[in-house]
Amino acid sequence: MVDKVLTANRLSDGISVWLDAAGNWVESLQDAFVARHAEAVAALESTGKTAFSDNKVVDVNVIDIEEVDGVLRPLRLRERVRAEGPTIEYAPGYKGLAGPVHAA
């Protein structure tokens, strides 16, 4: 089975978030809880449905990931863009979720 994590967009601001092991929505994929068996995936799906019903998040999905040298990486390009930002130079100084780079 492929490893999986639960992702969504936070309803309050639209930011991409991932569910961590404590049940919190975090802004870094690297902090996400990784489901490695069917029971854990079922628990993620249930948690996602509850969070959606409680109006905490939208666009809730269990996604496939891989771990390479200790770094989590989504398998699908769409999810890599959500986790890492655009795949090309988007605008001068834009760095995805890390925010703009300010010249000193």
Phi, psi and omega in degrees: 000141177283140176296150183221155173225164178257127180233160179195183170243131180295131184294326185292329183218358177081359181295141175292134181223161179227149181277130178264178185294338180271359180087014179263150175271119183244157184272357180243126176303327183295342179263002185287151172285131181258121177271124183243006176209164188302322181295321179292322177296317178299321178294320177299315180300317179296316179297319179297317178297319179294315180297323177294314179298328180275007179059037176266324183218163174228171179052052183280129180214142167269124184241155177278137177226166170230156177245119181237118181053040177080005181249128178280138181215126177297149179280324182273142180301318180307315182286328175295320178295319179296324183275325190244346184099182183303153180272353178230167176298116186274309179201150181307123177087351182282130182230037178063220183294343180289342179092175183288153175266125181261129178290139180273000000 
